[in-house]
Amino acid sequence: MVDAFIAQAFGILSLVLGLSTFYQKDDKKLKLVMLALNVSHLIHFLLLGSIVSAIGALLSAFRTGIAIYSKSVWVALIFICISLVSGLMFAENISELWPIAGTIIGTFSIFMLKGIALRFGFLFGATCWLINNILVGSIGGTLLEISVMTMNTITIFRLYRDKRQAMALANQ
């Protein structure tokens, strides 16, 4: 009972961090808060006993930390390969691969995309994590992904609006 409470408490912490993460307009701040989110998620999934989810969160934490300083395609490919191999090694059934799919999409997004495209990538990755969180019983994680998807969509519209305003000013 106490373990389940502590596990869900880390899920709620992830929810709070996630809300803060995807509200960021600055890509570097987004990645820093996302790093803290990934660490919280790692602990959350370990406590829930979802090893593949924990592996996805661990790889996400490492890749997010590295992505703050590197945009290398090779580093992205290495993380994608490690994610795929790890998922296939540890997953006991196909439904456990949702966090790996989310991790791969997130890895591609964080290394290869920026601005609005980055947020769209995160939106697709969040969909995979949402499915995973429902399957493993993560209350905070489920609320996180629903919230992240909503806030990410709002941020996409904010960035698009800012871009249109900047273009309008440049044309004056």
Phi, psi and omega per residue, in radians:
M1 nan -0.846 3.139
V2 -1.133 -0.720 3.113
D3 -1.064 -0.745 3.123
A4 -1.119 -0.694 3.113
F5 -1.111 -0.795 -3.139
I6 -1.128 -0.732 3.104
A7 -1.021 -0.825 -3.129
Q8 -1.218 -0.511 3.086
A9 -1.105 -0.709 3.072
F10 -1.156 -0.567 3.053
G11 -1.116 -0.685 3.098
I12 -1.198 -0.690 3.044
L13 -1.036 -0.747 3.078
S14 -1.050 -0.679 3.093
L15 -1.020 -0.857 -3.130
V16 -1.075 -0.801 3.119
L17 -1.115 -0.694 3.127
G18 -1.107 -0.694 3.099
L19 -1.087 -0.686 3.114
S20 -1.229 -0.677 -3.088
T21 -1.024 -0.963 -2.966
F22 -1.483 0.041 3.007
Y23 -1.522 -0.232 -3.086
Q24 -1.221 2.313 3.032
K25 -1.565 -0.448 -3.133
D26 -1.510 2.177 -3.059
D27 -1.082 -0.668 -3.113
K28 -1.192 -0.757 3.086
K29 -1.082 -0.692 3.109
L30 -1.003 -0.786 -3.093
K31 -1.198 -0.631 3.131
L32 -1.152 -0.798 3.128
V33 -1.200 -0.614 3.111
M34 -1.111 -0.601 3.092
L35 -1.051 -0.820 3.095
A36 -1.096 -0.692 3.093
L37 -1.043 -0.798 -3.122
N38 -1.085 -0.690 3.121
V39 -1.150 -0.761 3.096
S40 -1.071 -0.735 3.115
H41 -1.123 -0.683 3.106
L42 -0.984 -0.891 3.138
I43 -1.086 -0.767 3.137
H44 -0.981 -0.877 -3.092
F45 -1.231 -0.600 3.054
L46 -1.067 -0.778 3.140
L47 -1.168 -0.512 3.079
L48 -1.380 -0.232 -3.129
G49 1.453 0.308 3.134
S50 -1.729 1.585 -3.027
I51 -1.119 -0.779 -3.117
V52 -1.118 -0.676 3.084
S53 -1.121 -0.717 3.119
A54 -1.118 -0.703 3.087
I55 -1.077 -0.771 3.096
G56 -1.038 -0.740 3.128
A57 -1.180 -0.703 3.115
L58 -1.098 -0.849 3.113
L59 -1.091 -0.651 3.097
S60 -1.116 -0.684 3.116
A61 -1.113 -0.843 3.131
F62 -1.083 -0.823 -3.091
R63 -1.164 -0.612 3.125
T64 -1.177 -0.744 3.088
G65 -1.056 -0.768 3.135
I66 -1.218 -0.633 -3.107
A67 -1.167 -0.313 3.069
I68 -1.112 -0.556 -3.043
Y69 -1.942 -0.219 -3.054
S70 -2.387 2.511 3.019
K71 -2.111 0.434 -3.047
S72 -1.152 2.266 3.055
V73 -1.094 -0.645 -3.123
W74 -1.149 -0.705 3.102
V75 -1.126 -0.734 3.097
A76 -1.041 -0.796 -3.134
L77 -1.108 -0.669 3.096
I78 -1.079 -0.813 3.138
F79 -1.147 -0.648 3.105
I80 -1.122 -0.768 3.114
C81 -1.123 -0.772 3.116
I82 -1.079 -0.719 3.124
S83 -1.082 -0.819 -3.116
L84 -1.108 -0.833 -3.138
V85 -1.106 -0.788 3.135
S86 -1.062 -0.785 3.136
G87 -1.067 -0.789 -3.130
L88 -1.179 -0.559 3.128
M89 -1.247 -0.698 -2.987
F90 -1.761 -0.343 -3.122
A91 -1.227 2.320 3.106
E92 -1.606 -0.313 3.051
N93 -2.670 2.940 -3.018
I94 -1.118 -0.518 -3.116
S95 -1.184 -0.314 3.097
E96 -1.403 -0.019 -3.123
L97 -1.556 -0.082 3.122
W98 -1.001 -0.782 3.135
P99 -1.163 -0.506 3.103
I100 -1.212 -0.740 3.081
A101 -1.055 -0.763 3.105
G102 -1.094 -0.687 3.128
T103 -1.157 -0.740 3.136
I104 -1.134 -0.790 3.114
I105 -1.097 -0.754 3.110
G106 -1.104 -0.680 3.124
T107 -1.113 -0.852 3.102
F108 -1.004 -0.793 -3.088
S109 -1.101 -0.844 -3.018
I110 -1.216 -0.502 3.127
F111 -1.585 -0.604 -2.947
M112 -1.857 -0.290 -3.030
L113 -2.039 2.852 3.024
K114 -2.609 2.886 3.091
G115 1.031 -2.306 -3.075
I116 -1.115 -0.731 -3.140
A117 -1.081 -0.668 3.087
L118 -1.027 -0.795 -3.124
R119 -1.164 -0.627 3.072
F120 -1.121 -0.729 3.078
G121 -1.024 -0.782 3.117
F122 -1.111 -0.577 3.113
L123 -1.113 -0.761 3.119
F124 -1.195 -0.711 3.089
G125 -1.107 -0.688 3.134
A126 -1.094 -0.570 3.098
T127 -1.088 -0.747 3.095
C128 -1.105 -0.778 -3.141
W129 -1.157 -0.599 3.100
L130 -1.059 -0.825 3.116
I131 -1.040 -0.795 3.116
N132 -1.034 -0.832 -3.070
N133 -1.107 -0.625 3.062
I134 -1.135 -0.762 -3.106
L135 -1.140 -0.623 -3.094
V136 -1.629 -0.033 3.088
G137 1.414 0.513 3.134
S138 -1.516 1.837 -3.117
I139 -1.165 -0.964 -3.141
G140 -1.086 -0.678 3.133
G141 -1.131 -0.702 3.105
T142 -1.130 -0.832 3.098
L143 -1.094 -0.647 3.110
L144 -1.029 -0.917 -3.060
E145 -1.155 -0.641 3.062
I146 -1.104 -0.782 3.128
S147 -1.157 -0.753 3.138
V148 -1.058 -0.762 -3.134
M149 -1.114 -0.700 3.110
T150 -1.177 -0.868 -3.108
M151 -1.173 -0.632 3.110
N152 -1.101 -0.729 3.097
T153 -1.083 -0.755 3.095
I154 -1.076 -0.759 3.137
T155 -1.133 -0.657 3.070
I156 -1.025 -0.800 3.113
F157 -1.124 -0.680 3.103
R158 -1.102 -0.785 3.136
L159 -1.133 -0.712 3.111
Y160 -1.103 -0.768 3.111
R161 -1.080 -0.790 3.118
D162 -1.055 -0.703 3.134
K163 -1.136 -0.759 3.112
R164 -1.115 -0.714 3.114
Q165 -1.121 -0.702 3.122
A166 -1.142 -0.701 3.114
M167 -1.171 -0.663 3.121
A168 -1.125 -0.722 3.111
L169 -1.153 -0.651 -3.133
A170 -1.188 -0.515 -3.127
N171 -1.461 -0.101 -3.129
Q172 -1.423 nan nan
